[in-house]
């Protein structure tokens, strides 16, 4: 699976990018037909503490799964988004399996 990472309005350090890509790569355990993943890390210019936006987009055959999280840290956002995508991927795989059985 290919993982693309983009940081918007700031320069992400290598450790953050590696952390994000490693976490997202783990999603291949939950669905074997993931085509690619895109990670968007954005900083909003607000006084709010939760100004880090993490957006994950996973492409699987016939579908695109997107999760967006607004958190205090990118790590927190990445973890929350990956957890949500795990559930979506499991559900998608079960639906696909059920449609094959029917």
C-alpha positions in Angstrom: 0.0 0.0 0.0 1.3 3.4 -0.9 1.0 6.2 1.7 1.1 9.8 0.7 1.6 12.5 3.4 1.0 16.3 3.0 1.4 19.0 5.6 -0.5 22.2 5.0 0.5 25.6 6.6 3.6 24.1 8.3 6.6 21.9 7.7 6.1 18.5 9.4 9.2 16.9 10.9 10.4 13.5 9.7 9.4 11.8 13.0 5.7 12.9 12.7 5.5 11.8 9.1 7.1 8.4 9.9 4.6 8.0 12.9 1.7 8.8 10.6 2.8 6.5 7.8 3.6 3.6 10.2 0.1 3.9 11.9 -1.7 4.0 8.6 0.3 1.1 7.2 -1.1 -1.1 10.0 -4.6 -0.7 8.4 -3.6 -3.2 5.7 -4.1 -5.9 8.4 -7.8 -5.1 8.4 -8.4 -5.0 4.6 -6.3 -6.7 2.1 -7.3 -4.6 -0.9 -6.3 -1.1 0.2 -5.0 0.7 -2.9 -3.5 3.7 -1.2 -3.8 6.1 1.7 -3.5 9.9 1.8 -2.7 11.8 5.0 -3.3 15.5 5.3 -2.0 17.3 8.3 -3.2 20.9 8.7 -2.8 23.7 11.2 -5.6 26.2 11.6 -4.8 29.7 12.5 -7.1 30.0 15.5 -6.6 30.7 19.2 -8.4 27.4 19.9 -6.1 24.7 21.4 -7.6 22.0 19.1 -6.2 23.6 15.9 -4.6 20.5 14.4 -6.6 18.8 11.7 -5.8 15.3 10.6 -7.5 14.0 7.5 -7.1 10.4 6.4 -8.3 9.1 3.0 -8.2 5.4 2.2 -8.9 4.1 -1.3 -10.3 0.6 -1.6 -11.9 -0.9 -4.8 -15.2 0.9 -5.4 -15.0 3.1 -2.3 -13.2 5.9 -0.6 -13.1 6.1 3.2 -12.4 9.5 4.7 -12.0 10.5 8.4 -11.3 14.0 9.7 -10.3 14.8 13.2 -9.6 18.1 15.0 -7.3 17.6 18.0 -4.6 19.2 20.2 -1.8 17.1 18.7 -1.3 15.4 15.4 -0.5 12.1 17.1 -3.8 12.2 18.9 -5.6 12.9 15.6 -3.8 10.2 13.7 -4.6 7.6 16.4 -8.3 8.6 16.5 -8.6 8.6 12.7 -6.8 5.2 12.4 -9.1 3.7 15.0 -12.2 4.9 13.2 -10.9 3.6 9.9 -10.2 0.2 11.4 -13.9 0.0 12.2 -14.9 1.2 8.8 -12.6 -1.2 7.0 -13.9 -4.2 9.0 -17.5 -3.2 8.3 -16.7 -2.7 4.6 -15.0 -6.1 4.4 -18.0 -7.8 6.2 -20.5 -6.2 3.8 -18.4 -7.3 0.8 -18.2 -10.9 2.2 -21.9 -10.9 2.9 -22.7 -9.8 -0.7 -20.6 -12.6 -2.0 -22.5 -15.2 0.1 -26.0 -13.9 -0.9 
